[in-house]
Amino acid sequence: MELIKQTLNIDFVGKIKFFGFISTVAVIVSIVLLIVVGPNYGVDFKGGTEIQIKISGIDIAGVRAALSGFSGVEIMQFEGHDDEFVIKLPSVSLADANEIEKSIAEVQKTFSDATLIKKHFNVEVGDRIELWFDKPVDRDLLLETIKKSNVPLTGQSEYAQVGDRHIYKIFLKSFTSTVISAIEQKSGTQADVQRVDLVGPKVGKKLRTDTALAIFYTLIALLIYVALRFNFQSAPGAIIALFHDTMITLGILVAFRVTFDLTIVAALLTMIGYSLNDTVVIYDRIRENLGNPKKGTSLVEKVNTSINETLSRTIITSLLTFIVVFTLLLLGGDIIWGFAFTMCIGIVVGTYSSIYVASPVTILIDRYMKHKAT
């Protein structure tokens, strides 16, 4: 049984100008949003702490109340597991780098008779301050001086002498343990820590670069694949369609302020593969019809015929996939929501681009090449 008869004759190619205008505007708006507003980066890309805990006696509202003193907190609950939470915070340390610098400046004033050879505070970890002097200083006074700057000290420190260097390590309170302790106090029960992931700002920046490169290299690889499988005339249409899909999807994610993390990257790459698969099906039918005079006398007619013949397959496949992903969006819970939302957008945009972007671009390139040859 066919949902749509192959004998259907909709003039898809005849709408090139209209849908070309719509797609161009959508892509431009998406690029403007990406530049002006920017993605809502999650812990994976801007750095921070992600904690997964299992704790009874508290709901998501209680966890949110317990962490009200922390800024930028994101809390998600596992669907069907009322006692399991994922907590994302934009910091890896309780200590602020500026406060640390102020406290070190106070130390230098207090111990003006000693030379500070080296100072070290790793914001990527944020668990200690290291100070190297040219001679020993009063350790208790050192701790007291740093404490005045509201630096969260544990009260513990270490001293070591290496040659003429006197090294003091002052330990700071753990960010993770402070967060978990706040939740435990609110619930009155002990938390079972499932995992803790720390991502420093430098690592987050590198992940953003690597993600952009991964998408870029994927598009280049697909360009080569389509060129070899079909012809070099078809490849630009497929890649322009994939670029179109990626930009519009990213624009919608930015507009809705969806948290951009590694699951979104996975969804984008999956969407690119899905969209290309749909395009390849149409390209295959176009290639079959090129040598068949019954399917039209010009490339425009053959492309129109091919899209109409594959329309039933396209709609059925896209609709079934969309139903599955939309079900995940509704019932999958917070953890998988971003992935499902991105895939829902990608399926709709990818189906549209396979019909109204990829094949029409191939026709435009064919016209350009014939015009250039004459």
C-alpha positions in Angstrom: 0.0 0.0 0.0 1.3 3.4 -0.9 0.6 6.5 1.2 1.2 8.7 -1.8 0.9 7.4 -5.4 4.1 7.5 -7.5 2.1 9.0 -10.3 1.6 12.2 -8.3 2.9 15.2 -10.1 3.6 18.1 -7.7 5.8 20.8 -9.2 8.5 21.0 -6.4 11.2 22.5 -8.6 8.8 25.2 -9.7 8.9 26.6 -6.2 12.7 27.1 -6.2 12.5 30.9 -5.8 9.9 30.9 -3.0 11.5 28.3 -0.9 15.0 29.5 -1.7 14.0 32.9 -0.3 12.5 31.3 2.9 15.6 29.1 3.4 18.1 32.0 2.8 16.3 34.2 5.3 16.1 31.4 7.9 19.9 30.7 7.5 20.8 34.4 7.8 18.6 34.8 10.9 20.2 31.7 12.4 23.7 33.0 11.7 22.9 36.4 13.3 21.5 34.7 16.4 24.6 32.6 16.7 26.9 35.7 16.4 24.8 38.2 18.5 23.2 36.0 21.1 25.4 32.9 21.0 24.7 29.3 22.2 23.7 28.6 25.8 26.8 26.6 26.5 26.5 23.9 29.2 29.2 22.6 31.5 30.8 20.6 28.7 31.7 23.7 26.8 32.1 26.6 29.2 33.5 24.7 32.2 32.0 23.8 35.5 31.0 20.9 37.7 28.4 18.1 37.0 27.4 16.0 39.9 25.0 13.0 39.8 23.7 11.9 43.2 21.1 9.6 44.6 19.4 10.9 47.7 16.1 10.2 49.5 13.9 12.6 51.4 14.0 15.5 49.0 12.4 16.5 45.7 13.8 18.6 42.9 12.3 21.8 44.5 14.1 20.9 47.7 17.4 20.5 45.9 16.9 23.8 44.1 16.2 25.5 47.5 19.3 23.9 49.1 21.5 25.3 46.3 19.8 28.7 46.1 23.1 30.3 47.3 24.9 29.1 44.2 24.5 30.9 40.9 23.8 29.4 37.5 22.6 26.0 38.9 20.9 23.5 36.6 19.1 20.6 38.1 17.7 17.6 36.2 15.8 14.6 37.5 15.9 11.1 36.0 12.5 10.1 34.7 11.1 7.4 37.0 13.8 7.9 39.6 12.5 10.5 42.1 15.7 10.2 44.2 18.3 10.6 41.4 19.5 14.1 40.3 22.1 15.6 38.0 23.3 19.0 39.2 25.3 21.3 36.9 27.1 24.3 38.2 29.3 26.8 36.2 32.2 26.6 38.7 34.8 24.0 39.7 36.0 25.9 42.8 34.4 27.9 45.7 37.3 30.3 45.4 37.2 33.2 42.9 40.4 33.9 41.0 40.1 37.7 41.7 39.7 37.1 45.5 42.7 34.8 45.4 44.8 37.6 43.8 43.6 40.1 46.4 44.5 37.7 49.3 48.0 37.1 47.8 48.5 40.9 47.5 47.7 41.1 51.3 50.1 38.3 52.0 52.9 40.3 50.3 52.1 43.4 52.4 52.0 41.3 55.6 55.4 39.6 54.8 57.1 42.5 53.2 60.4 41.4 54.5 60.2 38.1 52.5 60.2 37.8 48.7 57.4 35.9 47.0 59.2 33.9 44.4 56.2 32.1 42.9 52.5 32.0 43.3 50.1 29.3 41.9 46.4 28.9 41.9 44.9 26.5 39.2 41.4 27.7 38.5 40.8 24.5 36.5 41.0 22.6 39.8 40.8 25.2 42.5 41.8 23.0 45.5 44.9 24.9 46.8 47.1 27.9 46.7 50.8 27.5 46.5 53.2 30.3 47.7 57.0 30.1 47.4 59.1 32.4 49.6 62.8 33.0 49.8 62.7 32.4 53.6 60.3 30.9 56.1 57.2 32.8 57.3 54.7 32.4 60.1 52.3 29.7 58.8 49.4 30.7 61.2 49.7 34.3 60.2 49.8 33.3 56.6 46.5 31.4 56.9 44.9 34.2 58.9 45.9 36.8 56.3 44.4 34.7 53.4 41.2 34.0 55.4 40.5 37.7 55.8 39.8 37.9 52.0 36.9 35.4 52.3 38.8 32.6 50.7 37.2 29.3 51.6 40.0 27.6 53.5 39.9 24.2 55.1 42.4 25.3 57.8 44.9 22.7 56.5 48.3 23.6 55.0 51.6 22.0 54.1 55.2 23.3 54.3 58.2 22.0 52.4 61.7 23.4 51.9 63.5 22.7 48.6 66.9 24.3 48.6 66.5 28.0 49.3 62.7 27.9 48.5 60.1 27.7 51.2 56.9 26.3 49.8 53.5 26.7 51.5 50.4 24.9 50.2 47.1 26.2 51.6 44.2 23.9 50.9 40.7 25.2 50.0 37.3 23.7 50.7 36.0 21.3 48.0 33.4 22.8 45.8 31.8 19.4 45.3 31.6 18.4 49.0 30.1 21.8 49.8 27.4 21.4 47.2 26.6 17.8 48.4 26.7 18.9 52.1 24.1 21.6 51.4 21.7 19.0 49.8 22.3 16.5 52.7 21.5 19.2 55.3 18.2 20.0 53.5 17.1 16.4 53.1 18.5 15.1 56.4 19.9 12.0 54.7 23.2 11.0 53.2 23.8 11.3 49.4 25.2 8.5 47.3 27.5 10.2 44.8 27.2 8.4 41.4 29.8 10.6 39.6 31.5 14.0 39.5 32.8 15.6 36.3 34.9 18.7 36.4 35.6 20.7 33.3 37.9 23.7 33.5 37.4 26.8 31.3 40.4 25.9 29.1 39.1 22.4 28.5 35.6 23.7 27.7 37.1 26.1 25.1 39.0 23.3 23.5 35.9 21.2 23.3 34.1 24.0 21.5 36.9 24.2 19.0 36.9 20.4 18.5 33.1 20.3 18.1 33.2 22.9 15.3 36.0 21.0 13.6 34.2 17.7 13.9 31.1 19.1 12.2 33.3 20.8 9.5 35.3 17.6 8.8 32.0 15.6 8.7 30.6 18.0 6.0 33.9 17.7 4.0 33.9 13.9 4.2 30.2 13.8 3.0 31.0 16.2 0.2 33.7 13.7 -1.1 31.3 10.7 -0.6 28.4 12.3 -2.6 30.8 13.4 -5.3 32.2 9.9 -5.7 28.9 8.1 -5.4 27.0 10.3 -7.8 28.9 13.2 -9.5 30.6 16.5 -8.6 27.5 18.3 -9.8 25.4 16.7 -7.1 27.8 17.1 -4.2 27.3 20.9 -3.6 23.5 20.5 -3.4 23.9 17.8 -0.6 26.4 19.9 1.4 24.4 23.1 1.0 21.4 21.2 2.3 23.3 19.9 5.3 24.8 23.3 6.1 21.2 24.7 5.8 19.9 22.1 8.2 22.7 22.6 10.7 22.5 26.4 10.8 18.7 26.5 11.1 18.7 23.9 13.9 21.4 25.8 15.8 19.5 29.0 15.3 16.4 27.4 16.9 18.4 26.1 19.8 19.8 29.5 20.4 16.4 31.2 20.2 14.9 28.7 22.7 18.1 28.9 24.9 18.5 25.1 24.9 21.6 24.1 26.8 24.3 23.2 24.3 26.3 20.2 25.5 27.8 17.0 24.1 24.3 15.4 23.7 23.4 18.2 21.4 26.5 17.6 19.3 25.5 13.9 19.1 22.1 15.0 17.9 23.5 17.4 15.3 25.8 14.7 13.8 22.9 12.2 13.9 20.7 14.7 12.1 23.3 15.3 9.5 23.5 11.6 8.7 19.7 11.3 8.6 19.3 14.3 6.3 22.0 13.0 3.9 20.3 9.6 3.8 17.0 11.2 2.7 18.9 13.2 0.1 20.8 10.1 -1.2 17.5 8.3 -1.7 16.2 11.1 -4.0 19.6 11.3 -5.8 19.5 7.6 -6.4 16.1 7.9 -8.1 17.3 10.9 -10.1 20.2 8.8 -11.4 17.9 6.0 -12.3 15.5 8.3 -14.2 18.2 10.1 -16.1 18.4 7.4 -18.7 14.6 6.9 -18.9 12.9 9.2 -21.5 9.5 8.3 -20.0 10.5 10.2 -16.8 10.8 13.5 -18.5 12.8 15.2 -21.2 14.7 17.7 -19.1 16.6 17.5 -15.8 13.9 19.7 -14.2 11.2 17.2 -15.2 13.3 14.2 -14.1 14.0 15.7 -10.7 10.4 16.5 -10.2 9.4 13.0 -11.1 12.0 11.5 -8.8 10.9 13.6 -5.8 7.3 12.6 -6.5 8.2 8.9 -6.8 10.1 9.0 -3.5 7.7 11.2 -1.6 5.7 8.3 -0.1 8.9 6.8 1.3 10.2 10.2 2.5 7.0 11.0 4.4 6.5 7.6 6.0 10.2 7.3 7.1 10.3 10.9 8.5 6.9 10.6 10.2 7.7 7.3 11.9 11.1 8.6 13.0 9.5 11.9 14.2 6.9 10.0 16.3 9.6 8.0 18.1 11.8 11.0 18.8 8.7 13.1 19.8 7.8 10.4 22.3 11.3 10.6 23.8 10.8 14.4 24.0 7.6 14.0 25.9 8.4 11.0 28.1 12.2 10.8 28.2 12.8 13.3 31.0 15.2 16.2 31.4 18.3 14.1 30.7 17.5 13.3 27.1 15.2 16.3 26.4 17.9 18.3 24.5 18.8 15.4 22.3 15.1 14.7 21.4 14.3 18.3 20.8 17.3 18.7 18.5 16.3 15.6 16.6 12.7 16.7 16.2 13.9 19.9 14.6 16.5 18.1 12.5 13.9 15.6 11.1 11.6 18.3 9.9 14.3 20.6 8.5 16.2 17.7 7.0 13.1 16.3 5.2 12.3 19.8 3.9 15.9 20.4 2.6 16.0 17.1 0.8 13.1 18.2 -1.3 13.5 21.9 -1.6 17.2 22.6 -1.2 19.5 19.7 -2.3 17.8 18.7 -5.7 17.0 22.3 -6.8 20.6 23.4 -6.1 21.7 20.5 -8.4 19.5 22.0 -11.1 20.8 25.5 -10.6 24.4 24.2 -10.9 23.5 22.2 -14.1 22.0 25.4 -15.6 25.1 27.4 -14.6 27.5 24.8 -16.2 25.5 24.6 -19.4 25.4 28.5 -19.6 29.1 28.6 -19.0 29.8 26.0 -21.7 27.9 28.1 -24.3 
